[in-house]
Amino acid sequence: MKSRSAVFMAALLLILILSGTASALTARNGGTVVIDDVIEDDVYIAGGNVLISGTVVGDVVIAGGRVEVSGNITEDLTVAAGEVVITGSVGDDIRVAAGNLTFNGDVESDLALFTGDTVIGREALVGGVLAFSAGQMEMLGNVTWDLAGSSGTMVFGGHVGGDAEIQSGNLAVLPDARIEGDLRYTAPERIEIPDGTVGGEVYYNMMADRSGEVGIIVVLWWIFSYLALVVIGLVALAVWPDRMQRLARRTSENPGKAFLAGLMIVIAAFAISLLLMLTIIGIPFGLIILILTIILLYVVRIITGLWLGKWMFAKMGKMQRPWVELVFGLFVLLLVSAIPVIGWLVNLVATLIPVGNLAEEIRRRL
């Protein structure tokens, strides 16, 4: 379920950005973004605190610290934030990656979640499918179609119009819960299900692993990695603005050559580190090279993220400040990197190309 949600979120965001239909962008670095009027266009927002109490006739994409949506959005809503509160109305799909989520609004279509602590309140209405990967889930709302997902702990007391498929390390079903179709649940042991709760059949599978806990660890790591890269990238832009811009532009100039150069540099670095650690006197130097190489491979993705942000806004015919390009470029890059099968390849390319370009930049300066 986690991978399915990742695909949904990545595909949705890429479609929104690359379609070229959006022509409005609201962004404030580290401040508060408030939308309390009517905007008849797609909206992209980056801010420490985001509040939408007005109406957006279009799609909304948000990257922020705390996000609260109490207004109306006619199309899709995509959010990546530390805390998200949704009490408003969304006319199509909602995709959320967050540490904490409270949802007590209504969404016309599907609701897909990558979340930590999650509360789906009694007033909540999901017009389509609820798909989730959560740490702790309290589901008290109404789902028109199916419910499917995994969580470390889950309390279910809502209404599902179709089937429910749940995997949880600690699952409880309340007496006022109702599932019109079948219930399939995976848990460490069978649980007591109140009479009349399930309209169809109940199927139980014994939990053989701790994938629910692994899922939330992966989600939290994704959020931490994104925020860490954003902070590092903003610092780098502030200290070396021209150099960062130059390295980002080189990403698409000769990517094949840069990729091969980056691959050779990484192989050489690991080989040298290993050879040094085979000798007692060389162990400290080998460890230093190894640690620096690992740090480099993690950090250089900010260059690819900056280039991707520039490319996305160029496709929309827009000019934006570098920090905005960085924030959204990294968001898309890390989402796509999380997709199974192709994600590792995207991550490999996004890492090795900037390594090659960085080496060329150093060579020219020497």
C-alpha positions as CSV (number, residue, x, y, z in Angstrom):
1,M,0.0,0.0,0.0
2,K,2.9,2.3,0.7
3,S,4.3,1.9,-2.8
4,R,0.8,2.4,-4.3
5,S,0.4,5.7,-2.6
6,A,3.9,6.7,-3.6
7,V,3.1,6.1,-7.2
8,F,-0.2,8.0,-6.9
9,M,1.5,11.0,-5.3
10,A,4.5,11.2,-7.7
11,A,2.3,10.8,-10.8
12,L,-0.1,13.4,-9.6
13,L,2.5,15.9,-8.9
14,L,4.4,15.4,-12.2
15,I,1.1,15.7,-14.1
16,L,0.3,19.0,-12.4
17,I,3.7,20.5,-12.9
18,L,4.5,19.3,-16.4
19,S,1.1,19.9,-17.9
20,G,1.9,23.6,-18.2
21,T,-1.7,24.7,-17.2
22,A,-0.7,26.3,-13.9
23,S,-0.2,30.1,-14.0
24,A,-0.4,31.1,-10.4
25,L,2.2,30.6,-7.6
26,T,2.0,31.8,-4.0
27,A,5.3,31.4,-2.1
28,R,6.9,32.8,1.0
29,N,10.1,31.6,2.5
30,G,9.8,30.7,6.2
31,G,6.8,32.9,6.6
32,T,3.0,32.6,6.6
33,V,1.0,32.1,3.5
34,V,-2.7,32.9,3.7
35,I,-5.3,32.4,1.0
36,D,-8.7,33.9,2.1
37,D,-10.1,35.0,-1.2
38,V,-11.1,33.4,-4.5
39,I,-8.3,32.3,-6.9
40,E,-9.3,31.0,-10.2
41,D,-6.2,29.1,-11.1
42,D,-3.8,26.4,-9.9
43,V,-1.8,27.4,-6.8
44,Y,1.7,26.2,-5.6
45,I,2.7,27.2,-2.1
46,A,5.8,26.9,0.0
47,G,5.8,28.4,3.5
48,G,6.4,27.7,7.2
49,N,2.6,28.1,7.9
50,V,0.0,27.8,5.3
51,L,-3.7,28.7,5.8
52,I,-6.3,28.3,3.1
53,S,-9.7,29.6,4.2
54,G,-10.8,30.9,0.8
55,T,-11.6,29.2,-2.5
56,V,-9.2,27.9,-5.1
57,V,-10.7,27.0,-8.5
58,G,-8.0,24.6,-9.5
59,D,-5.3,22.4,-8.1
60,V,-3.2,23.1,-5.0
61,V,0.3,21.8,-4.2
62,I,1.8,22.7,-0.8
63,A,5.2,22.2,0.9
64,G,5.3,23.6,4.4
65,G,5.7,23.2,8.1
66,R,2.1,23.5,9.2
67,V,-0.8,23.4,6.8
68,E,-4.5,24.1,7.5
69,V,-7.2,23.9,4.8
70,S,-10.6,25.1,5.9
71,G,-11.7,26.5,2.6
72,N,-12.7,25.0,-0.7
73,I,-10.5,23.5,-3.4
74,T,-12.3,22.4,-6.6
75,E,-9.6,20.1,-7.9
76,D,-6.7,18.1,-6.4
77,L,-4.8,18.8,-3.2
78,T,-1.2,17.6,-2.7
79,V,0.6,18.3,0.6
80,A,4.0,17.6,2.1
81,A,4.3,19.1,5.6
82,G,5.0,18.4,9.3
83,E,1.4,18.9,10.4
84,V,-1.7,19.0,8.3
85,V,-5.3,19.9,9.3
86,I,-8.0,19.6,6.7
87,T,-11.6,20.6,7.5
88,G,-12.6,22.1,4.2
89,S,-13.8,20.6,0.9
90,V,-11.8,19.2,-2.0
91,G,-13.4,18.5,-5.3
92,D,-11.1,15.7,-6.5
93,D,-8.2,13.8,-4.9
94,I,-6.1,14.5,-1.8
95,R,-2.5,13.2,-1.4
96,V,-0.7,13.9,1.9
97,A,2.8,13.2,3.2
98,A,2.9,14.4,6.8
99,G,4.1,13.7,10.4
100,N,0.6,14.5,11.8
101,L,-2.8,14.6,10.0
102,T,-6.2,15.6,11.1
103,F,-8.9,15.1,8.5
104,N,-12.4,16.2,9.2
105,G,-13.5,17.6,5.9
106,D,-14.8,16.0,2.7
107,V,-13.0,14.9,-0.5
108,E,-15.0,14.1,-3.7
109,S,-12.6,11.3,-4.8
110,D,-9.7,9.4,-3.3
111,L,-7.6,10.1,-0.1
112,A,-4.0,8.7,-0.1
113,L,-1.9,9.2,3.0
114,F,1.8,8.8,4.0
115,T,1.4,9.9,7.6
116,G,2.5,9.5,11.2
117,D,-0.3,10.2,13.8
118,T,-3.6,10.3,11.8
119,V,-7.1,11.1,12.8
120,I,-10.0,10.7,10.4
121,G,-12.8,12.5,12.3
122,R,-16.5,11.5,12.4
123,E,-17.4,14.4,10.1
124,A,-15.0,13.3,7.5
125,L,-16.3,12.1,4.1
126,V,-14.2,10.3,1.5
127,G,-16.1,10.0,-1.8
128,G,-13.7,7.4,-3.3
129,V,-11.0,5.1,-1.8
130,L,-9.0,5.7,1.4
131,A,-5.5,4.4,1.0
132,F,-2.9,4.9,3.8
133,S,0.4,4.0,5.4
134,A,0.3,5.5,8.9
135,G,2.0,5.2,12.3
136,Q,-1.2,5.5,14.3
137,M,-4.6,5.7,12.7
138,E,-7.9,6.6,14.2
139,M,-10.5,6.1,11.5
140,L,-14.0,7.4,12.6
141,G,-15.2,8.9,9.3
142,N,-17.1,7.7,6.2
143,V,-15.6,6.1,3.1
144,T,-17.9,5.6,0.1
145,W,-15.8,2.9,-1.6
146,D,-13.0,0.8,-0.3
147,L,-10.4,1.2,2.5
148,A,-7.0,-0.3,2.3
149,G,-3.7,0.4,4.2
150,S,-1.3,-0.4,7.0
151,S,-0.6,1.1,10.4
152,G,1.3,0.4,13.5
153,T,-1.8,1.0,15.6
154,M,-5.4,1.4,14.3
155,V,-8.8,2.2,15.9
156,F,-11.6,1.7,13.4
157,G,-15.0,3.1,14.2
158,G,-16.1,4.5,10.9
159,H,-18.2,3.5,7.9
160,V,-16.9,1.9,4.7
161,G,-19.3,1.4,1.8
162,G,-17.1,-1.3,0.1
163,D,-14.4,-3.7,1.3
164,A,-11.8,-3.0,3.9
165,E,-8.2,-4.4,3.9
166,I,-6.2,-3.5,7.0
167,Q,-2.7,-4.5,8.2
168,S,-1.9,-3.4,11.7
169,G,0.2,-4.5,14.7
170,N,-2.6,-3.4,17.1
171,L,-6.1,-3.3,15.6
172,A,-9.3,-2.5,17.4
173,V,-12.8,-2.4,15.9
174,L,-15.4,-0.3,17.7
175,P,-19.1,-1.4,18.2
176,D,-20.4,1.5,16.0
177,A,-18.2,0.6,13.1
178,R,-19.7,-0.6,9.8
179,I,-18.2,-2.3,6.8
180,E,-20.7,-3.0,4.0
181,G,-18.4,-5.5,2.2
182,D,-15.7,-7.9,3.3
183,L,-13.1,-7.3,5.9
184,R,-9.6,-8.7,5.4
185,Y,-7.2,-7.9,8.2
186,T,-3.6,-8.9,9.0
187,A,-2.6,-8.7,12.7
188,P,-0.5,-10.6,15.2
189,E,-3.6,-12.4,16.5
190,R,-7.4,-12.6,15.9
191,I,-9.4,-9.7,17.3
192,E,-13.0,-9.5,18.5
193,I,-15.3,-8.0,15.9
194,P,-18.7,-6.8,17.2
195,D,-21.7,-8.5,15.7
196,G,-23.3,-6.7,12.8
197,T,-20.1,-4.7,12.0
198,V,-19.3,-6.5,8.8
199,G,-21.8,-7.0,6.1
200,G,-19.8,-9.5,4.1
201,E,-17.1,-12.1,5.1
202,V,-14.2,-11.7,7.6
203,Y,-10.8,-13.0,6.6
204,Y,-7.9,-13.1,9.0
205,N,-4.1,-13.5,8.1
206,M,-1.5,-13.8,10.8
207,M,1.1,-11.1,10.7
208,A,4.4,-12.6,9.8
209,D,6.5,-9.5,9.9
210,R,6.6,-5.9,11.2
211,S,6.0,-4.2,7.8
212,G,3.6,-1.7,9.4
213,E,6.4,-0.4,11.6
214,V,8.8,-0.5,8.7
215,G,6.3,1.5,6.6
216,I,6.1,4.4,9.0
217,I,9.9,4.4,9.5
218,V,10.3,4.8,5.7
219,V,7.8,7.6,5.6
220,L,9.4,9.5,8.5
221,W,12.8,9.0,6.9
222,W,11.5,10.4,3.6
223,I,10.2,13.5,5.4
224,F,13.4,14.0,7.4
225,S,15.5,13.5,4.2
226,Y,13.5,16.0,2.3
227,L,13.6,18.7,5.0
228,A,17.3,18.1,5.6
229,L,18.1,18.5,1.9
230,V,16.0,21.7,1.7
231,V,17.9,23.2,4.6
232,I,21.3,22.2,3.2
233,G,20.3,23.5,-0.2
234,L,19.1,26.9,1.2
235,V,22.3,27.3,3.0
236,A,24.3,26.4,-0.1
237,L,22.3,28.9,-2.2
238,A,23.0,31.6,0.4
239,V,26.7,31.0,0.6
240,W,27.5,30.1,-3.1
241,P,24.6,31.4,-5.2
242,D,26.4,31.7,-8.5
243,R,28.2,28.4,-8.1
244,M,25.0,26.5,-7.3
245,Q,23.2,28.1,-10.2
246,R,26.1,27.2,-12.6
247,L,26.3,23.6,-11.4
248,A,22.5,23.2,-11.8
249,R,22.6,24.5,-15.4
250,R,25.3,22.0,-16.3
251,T,23.0,19.1,-15.3
252,S,21.5,19.0,-18.8
253,E,24.5,20.1,-20.8
254,N,26.3,16.8,-21.1
255,P,24.6,14.3,-18.7
256,G,26.1,11.1,-20.2
257,K,29.7,12.3,-19.7
258,A,28.9,13.7,-16.2
259,F,27.3,10.4,-15.2
260,L,30.3,8.3,-16.3
261,A,32.7,10.7,-14.6
262,G,30.6,10.6,-11.4
263,L,30.5,6.7,-11.5
264,M,34.3,6.5,-11.9
265,I,34.9,8.9,-9.1
266,V,32.6,7.0,-6.7
267,I,34.1,3.7,-7.5
268,A,37.6,5.1,-7.1
269,A,36.7,6.7,-3.7
270,F,35.3,3.4,-2.3
271,A,38.3,1.4,-3.7
272,I,40.8,3.8,-2.1
273,S,38.9,3.8,1.2
274,L,38.9,0.0,1.2
275,L,42.6,-0.3,0.4
276,L,43.6,2.2,3.1
277,M,41.5,0.3,5.7
278,L,43.4,-2.9,4.9
279,T,46.5,-1.3,6.6
280,I,46.5,-0.3,10.2
281,I,48.0,3.1,9.7
282,G,45.5,3.9,6.9
283,I,42.3,3.0,8.7
284,P,41.6,6.6,9.9
285,F,42.2,8.0,6.4
286,G,40.1,5.3,4.8
287,L,37.2,6.0,7.2
288,I,37.4,9.7,6.5
289,I,37.3,9.2,2.8
290,L,34.4,6.7,3.1
291,I,32.4,9.1,5.3
292,L,33.0,12.1,3.1
293,T,32.0,10.1,0.0
294,I,28.7,9.0,1.7
295,I,28.0,12.6,2.7
296,L,28.7,13.8,-0.8
297,L,26.4,11.3,-2.4
298,Y,23.6,12.4,-0.1
299,V,24.1,16.2,-0.5
300,V,24.8,16.5,-4.2
301,R,21.1,15.7,-5.0
302,I,20.3,19.3,-4.1
303,I,22.0,20.3,-7.3
304,T,19.7,18.0,-9.3
305,G,16.7,19.3,-7.3
306,L,17.6,22.8,-8.2
307,W,18.0,22.0,-11.9
308,L,14.6,20.0,-11.8
309,G,12.9,23.0,-10.2
310,K,14.3,25.3,-12.9
311,W,13.2,22.9,-15.6
312,M,9.7,22.6,-14.2
313,F,9.1,26.3,-14.0
314,A,10.6,26.9,-17.4
315,K,8.0,24.4,-18.8
316,M,5.3,26.6,-17.2
317,G,6.9,29.7,-18.7
318,K,7.7,31.1,-15.3
319,M,10.7,32.7,-13.6
320,Q,11.0,32.0,-9.9
321,R,13.5,32.6,-7.2
322,P,16.2,29.9,-6.8
323,W,14.9,28.8,-3.3
324,V,11.4,28.2,-4.7
325,E,12.9,26.1,-7.6
326,L,15.0,24.1,-5.0
327,V,12.0,23.4,-2.7
328,F,9.7,22.0,-5.4
329,G,12.5,20.4,-7.4
330,L,13.7,18.4,-4.4
331,F,10.0,17.5,-3.5
332,V,9.5,15.9,-7.0
333,L,12.9,14.3,-7.1
334,L,12.4,12.5,-3.7
335,L,8.9,11.4,-4.5
336,V,9.9,9.9,-7.8
337,S,13.0,8.3,-6.2
338,A,10.6,6.5,-3.8
339,I,8.7,4.7,-6.6
340,P,9.5,1.0,-6.7
341,V,11.5,-0.4,-9.6
342,I,12.5,2.9,-11.2
343,G,13.2,4.9,-8.1
344,W,16.7,3.5,-7.5
345,L,17.6,4.4,-11.1
346,V,16.3,7.9,-10.8
347,N,18.3,8.3,-7.5
348,L,21.4,6.9,-9.2
349,V,21.3,9.3,-12.1
350,A,20.3,12.3,-9.8
351,T,23.4,11.5,-7.7
352,L,26.1,10.7,-10.2
353,I,25.5,13.5,-12.7
354,P,26.1,16.3,-10.1
355,V,29.2,14.4,-8.8
356,G,30.7,14.4,-12.3
357,N,29.8,18.1,-12.8
358,L,31.2,19.0,-9.4
359,A,34.5,17.2,-10.3
360,E,34.7,19.2,-13.5
361,E,34.1,22.4,-11.7
362,I,36.9,21.7,-9.3
363,R,39.2,20.6,-12.2
364,R,38.6,23.9,-14.0
365,R,39.4,25.9,-10.9
366,L,42.6,24.1,-10.3
